Amino acid sequence: MNLPESLDVGTEVKKSHTAPQEPVPPAVDADVRAEAQRALAAAKTFFIKVLTVNIHKGFTFFNRKFILPELREAVRKIGADVVFLQEVTGSHTQHGDKFDNYPDTPHYEFLADSIWPEFAYGRNAVYDKGDHGNAVMSKFPIVHFENHDVSISGPERRGLLHCELALPGRSVNLHAICVHLSLTETHRTQQMDMLCQLIAAKVPTQAPLVVAGDFNDWRHRAKTQLAVGAGLREVFVQAHGQPARTFPARKPLLRLDRIYVRNAMGHKPVVLPHKPWSHLSDHAPLAAEIEL
């Protein structure tokens, strides 16, 4: 909304030779200006819906059943603009022979389908039969992405998938980082330091930032470390005072999954309902509206 240009209006009044107008009372004028300012602020506000879920390579708990097609339908129904995925299979040479419903395409492409035209994949673990890692699916253009290896030692391979998204009508891009951290606490501490260093080096201080994924932070150490190191705030902590319980999905006890923001505000964070999600993954998904 554009504010009226008082000089132009005054000029038109003089040219029309009409009777002079009664002055607008100061209170009314203030109300008009306040309404205009609110309209301008509303025009600049942008909301997106985000979802994060560890999809366990498309299998149910204990790998009893391959359910990726069913999981895709459940993810679609959430209507998220940006989806953060962990444990996504990029390729597997044998599963296609074992399961009739196994897709021919990488799982992130199968999940994105026609709903999310943009996607990025960060391969973390590579083995004889295939690979898996993190993925981001987006309804907005992904103008740049980079996967950062934060593996420490041993068999666990972990990564931070950093994506830069162009939003309509915004001059500053949204930064999104998909996270999957180690099961070992000392490794997680180092990996969170790496996350803070990545943010300091790659994310402009004024840019909106969403960091989401599986932090495996059952000791609740991430809050202070990420707040001090990168200025991140967790949306469930802001809304409810503590992170959400997400694992195991059938009866969540541990608070492992998170959605952090900077230069943004989280609204209506929810743990997605027990049905159908409890049999689609071993982690309960999280969703939230993010105001930028």
C-alpha positions as CSV (number, residue, x, y, z in Angstrom):
1,M,0.0,0.0,0.0
2,N,1.3,3.5,-0.9
3,L,0.9,6.4,1.3
4,P,-0.9,9.5,-0.3
5,E,1.5,12.1,-1.6
6,S,0.2,15.3,0.1
7,L,2.0,17.7,-2.3
8,D,0.3,16.2,-5.4
9,V,-3.1,16.2,-3.8
10,G,-2.6,19.9,-2.7
11,T,-1.7,20.8,-6.3
12,E,-4.8,19.2,-7.7
13,V,-7.0,21.0,-5.2
14,K,-5.6,24.4,-6.2
15,K,-6.0,23.7,-9.9
16,S,-9.6,22.7,-9.5
17,H,-10.5,26.0,-7.9
18,T,-12.9,24.2,-5.5
19,A,-13.7,25.5,-2.1
20,P,-11.1,24.9,0.6
21,Q,-11.5,21.6,2.5
22,E,-12.0,21.5,6.3
23,P,-8.8,20.4,7.9
24,V,-8.6,16.8,9.0
25,P,-8.7,16.5,12.8
26,P,-5.3,15.4,14.1
27,A,-6.8,12.3,15.7
28,V,-8.3,11.1,12.4
29,D,-5.2,11.9,10.5
30,A,-3.2,9.8,13.1
31,D,-5.6,6.9,12.7
32,V,-5.2,7.0,8.9
33,R,-1.5,7.0,9.1
34,A,-1.4,4.2,11.7
35,E,-3.7,2.1,9.4
36,A,-1.4,2.8,6.5
37,Q,1.7,1.7,8.5
38,R,-0.1,-1.5,9.6
39,A,-0.9,-2.2,5.9
40,L,2.7,-1.7,4.9
41,A,3.9,-3.9,7.7
42,A,1.4,-6.6,6.7
43,A,2.6,-6.4,3.1
44,K,6.2,-7.1,4.2
45,T,5.2,-10.1,6.4
46,F,5.7,-13.5,4.8
47,F,4.6,-16.8,6.3
48,I,5.8,-20.2,5.3
49,K,5.0,-23.7,6.7
50,V,7.8,-26.0,7.4
51,L,7.9,-29.7,8.2
52,T,10.8,-31.9,9.4
53,V,10.8,-35.7,9.6
54,N,13.4,-38.5,9.8
55,I,11.9,-40.9,7.2
56,H,14.0,-43.9,8.2
57,K,14.8,-44.7,4.6
58,G,11.2,-45.3,3.8
59,F,10.7,-48.3,6.2
60,T,8.6,-48.8,9.3
61,F,10.2,-49.3,12.7
62,F,12.6,-52.3,12.7
63,N,12.5,-52.2,8.8
64,R,9.5,-54.5,8.8
65,K,7.7,-52.9,5.8
66,F,8.5,-50.5,3.0
67,I,6.0,-47.6,3.2
68,L,7.4,-44.7,1.2
69,P,4.4,-44.4,-1.1
70,E,2.1,-44.1,2.0
71,L,4.5,-41.7,3.6
72,R,4.5,-39.5,0.5
73,E,0.7,-39.1,0.8
74,A,0.9,-38.2,4.5
75,V,3.6,-35.6,3.8
76,R,1.5,-34.1,0.9
77,K,-1.5,-33.6,3.3
78,I,0.5,-31.3,5.6
79,G,0.8,-28.7,2.9
80,A,4.3,-27.5,3.9
81,D,6.2,-25.1,1.7
82,V,9.6,-26.4,2.8
83,V,10.3,-29.9,4.0
84,F,13.4,-31.1,5.8
85,L,14.1,-34.8,5.5
86,Q,16.7,-37.0,7.2
87,E,17.7,-40.6,6.3
88,V,16.6,-40.3,2.7
89,T,17.8,-43.0,0.3
90,G,19.5,-41.7,-2.8
91,S,20.1,-45.1,-4.3
92,H,19.9,-48.8,-3.4
93,T,20.8,-51.6,-5.8
94,Q,18.8,-54.5,-4.2
95,H,15.6,-53.1,-2.6
96,G,14.0,-52.7,-6.0
97,D,14.1,-56.5,-6.5
98,K,12.6,-57.1,-3.0
99,F,9.8,-54.7,-2.8
100,D,7.1,-54.3,-5.5
101,N,6.4,-50.6,-4.5
102,Y,10.0,-49.5,-4.5
103,P,10.4,-46.4,-6.7
104,D,12.8,-46.3,-9.6
105,T,13.9,-42.7,-8.8
106,P,15.8,-41.4,-5.7
107,H,13.5,-41.2,-2.7
108,Y,13.7,-37.4,-2.5
109,E,12.5,-37.1,-6.2
110,F,9.7,-39.6,-5.5
111,L,8.6,-37.6,-2.5
112,A,8.8,-34.2,-4.2
113,D,6.9,-35.4,-7.3
114,S,4.8,-32.5,-8.6
115,I,4.2,-30.9,-5.2
116,W,7.7,-29.5,-4.5
117,P,9.3,-28.5,-7.8
118,E,12.7,-27.8,-6.1
119,F,14.7,-30.2,-4.1
120,A,18.3,-30.8,-3.0
121,Y,20.0,-33.9,-1.7
122,G,23.1,-34.2,0.5
123,R,24.6,-37.7,0.5
124,N,26.1,-38.5,3.8
125,A,26.5,-42.3,4.0
126,V,27.8,-44.4,1.2
127,Y,27.9,-48.2,1.3
128,D,28.2,-51.1,-1.2
129,K,24.5,-51.2,-2.0
130,G,23.7,-47.5,-2.1
131,D,23.6,-44.2,-0.2
132,H,21.4,-42.0,2.0
133,G,21.5,-38.5,3.5
134,N,19.5,-35.4,4.0
135,A,17.1,-33.6,1.6
136,V,15.2,-30.4,1.3
137,M,12.0,-30.1,-0.8
138,S,10.8,-26.6,-1.6
139,K,8.0,-24.8,-3.3
140,F,10.4,-21.8,-3.8
141,P,13.5,-21.7,-6.0
142,I,16.6,-23.2,-4.4
143,V,19.2,-20.9,-5.9
144,H,22.2,-22.5,-4.2
145,F,22.9,-25.6,-2.0
146,E,25.9,-27.3,-0.4
147,N,26.3,-30.3,1.7
148,H,28.8,-30.1,4.6
149,D,30.3,-33.3,6.0
150,V,30.4,-33.1,9.8
151,S,31.2,-36.8,10.4
152,I,33.7,-37.2,13.3
153,S,34.9,-40.8,13.4
154,G,33.5,-44.3,13.3
155,P,30.7,-45.6,11.1
156,E,28.3,-42.7,11.6
157,R,28.2,-40.4,8.7
158,R,26.5,-37.0,9.3
159,G,25.9,-33.9,7.3
160,L,24.5,-30.4,7.2
161,L,22.6,-29.6,4.0
162,H,22.6,-25.8,3.5
163,C,20.1,-24.4,1.0
164,E,19.4,-20.8,-0.1
165,L,15.8,-20.1,-1.2
166,A,14.5,-17.1,-3.2
167,L,11.2,-15.9,-1.9
168,P,8.7,-13.9,-4.0
169,G,9.0,-10.1,-3.4
170,R,11.9,-10.5,-1.0
171,S,15.4,-9.1,-1.6
172,V,17.0,-11.3,1.0
173,N,17.0,-15.0,0.5
174,L,15.8,-17.5,3.1
175,H,18.5,-19.9,4.4
176,A,17.5,-23.4,5.3
177,I,19.8,-26.0,6.9
178,C,18.8,-29.6,7.2
179,V,20.5,-31.3,10.2
180,H,21.2,-34.9,11.3
181,L,23.6,-35.2,14.2
182,S,25.5,-38.0,15.8
183,L,24.2,-40.4,18.5
184,T,27.4,-39.7,20.5
185,E,27.2,-36.6,22.7
186,T,30.8,-35.5,22.3
187,H,30.4,-35.8,18.5
188,R,27.2,-33.8,18.7
189,T,28.9,-31.0,20.6
190,Q,31.6,-30.7,17.9
191,Q,29.0,-30.9,15.1
192,M,26.9,-28.1,16.7
193,D,30.1,-26.0,16.8
194,M,30.5,-26.8,13.0
195,L,26.9,-25.7,12.5
196,C,27.6,-22.4,14.3
197,Q,30.7,-21.9,12.2
198,L,28.8,-22.6,9.0
199,I,26.1,-20.1,9.9
200,A,28.7,-17.4,10.7
201,A,30.5,-18.0,7.4
202,K,27.7,-18.6,5.0
203,V,24.5,-16.9,6.3
204,P,24.2,-13.1,6.3
205,T,23.4,-11.6,9.6
206,Q,20.2,-10.1,8.4
207,A,18.9,-13.1,6.5
208,P,16.1,-15.3,7.8
209,L,17.3,-18.7,8.8
210,V,15.5,-22.0,9.6
211,V,17.5,-25.0,10.9
212,A,15.6,-28.2,11.3
213,G,16.1,-31.9,11.6
214,D,17.2,-34.8,13.9
215,F,19.5,-33.4,16.5
216,N,19.6,-36.6,18.7
217,D,19.9,-34.1,21.6
218,W,18.4,-36.3,24.3
219,R,20.5,-34.5,26.9
220,H,19.1,-31.1,26.0
221,R,22.5,-29.4,25.4
222,A,21.7,-27.8,22.1
223,K,19.6,-24.9,23.3
224,T,22.4,-22.9,25.0
225,Q,25.1,-23.9,22.6
226,L,23.1,-22.8,19.5
227,A,21.7,-19.7,21.1
228,V,25.2,-18.4,22.1
229,G,27.0,-19.6,19.0
230,A,24.5,-18.7,16.3
231,G,21.6,-16.8,17.9
232,L,19.1,-19.6,17.2
233,R,15.8,-20.0,19.0
234,E,13.8,-23.3,19.0
235,V,10.1,-22.8,18.1
236,F,8.7,-25.4,20.6
237,V,10.8,-23.9,23.4
238,Q,9.5,-20.4,22.6
239,A,5.9,-21.7,22.5
240,H,5.9,-24.3,25.2
241,G,9.0,-23.9,27.2
242,Q,10.7,-27.1,26.1
243,P,11.4,-29.1,22.9
244,A,8.8,-31.6,21.6
245,R,8.8,-35.3,22.3
246,T,9.4,-37.1,19.0
247,F,11.0,-40.5,19.6
248,P,9.9,-43.3,19.4
249,A,7.0,-42.2,17.3
250,R,4.6,-44.9,18.8
251,K,5.1,-43.5,22.3
252,P,7.4,-40.4,22.2
253,L,9.6,-40.0,25.2
254,L,12.8,-38.3,23.9
255,R,13.0,-34.8,22.5
256,L,15.3,-35.4,19.5
257,D,13.9,-33.3,16.6
258,R,14.0,-29.5,16.5
259,I,13.1,-26.5,14.4
260,Y,15.3,-23.5,15.1
261,V,15.0,-20.0,13.7
262,R,16.9,-16.7,13.4
263,N,15.5,-13.4,12.1
264,A,12.1,-15.2,12.0
265,M,9.3,-16.2,14.4
266,G,7.7,-19.6,14.8
267,H,3.9,-19.9,15.2
268,K,1.7,-22.9,15.9
269,P,4.4,-25.6,16.3
270,V,2.9,-29.1,16.4
271,V,3.9,-32.7,16.7
272,L,1.9,-34.4,14.0
273,P,-0.8,-36.8,15.1
274,H,-0.1,-40.4,16.2
275,K,-2.2,-41.7,13.3
276,P,-1.0,-42.2,10.6
277,W,2.6,-41.1,11.5
278,S,3.4,-43.6,14.3
279,H,3.8,-46.4,11.7
280,L,5.4,-44.3,9.0
281,S,8.6,-43.6,10.8
282,D,10.4,-44.1,14.1
283,H,10.4,-40.3,14.6
284,A,7.2,-38.2,14.9
285,P,7.4,-35.2,12.5
286,L,7.3,-31.6,13.5
287,A,5.6,-28.7,11.7
288,A,5.4,-25.0,12.3
289,E,4.4,-21.7,10.6
290,I,7.4,-19.4,10.2
291,E,6.9,-15.6,10.0
292,L,9.7,-13.9,8.1
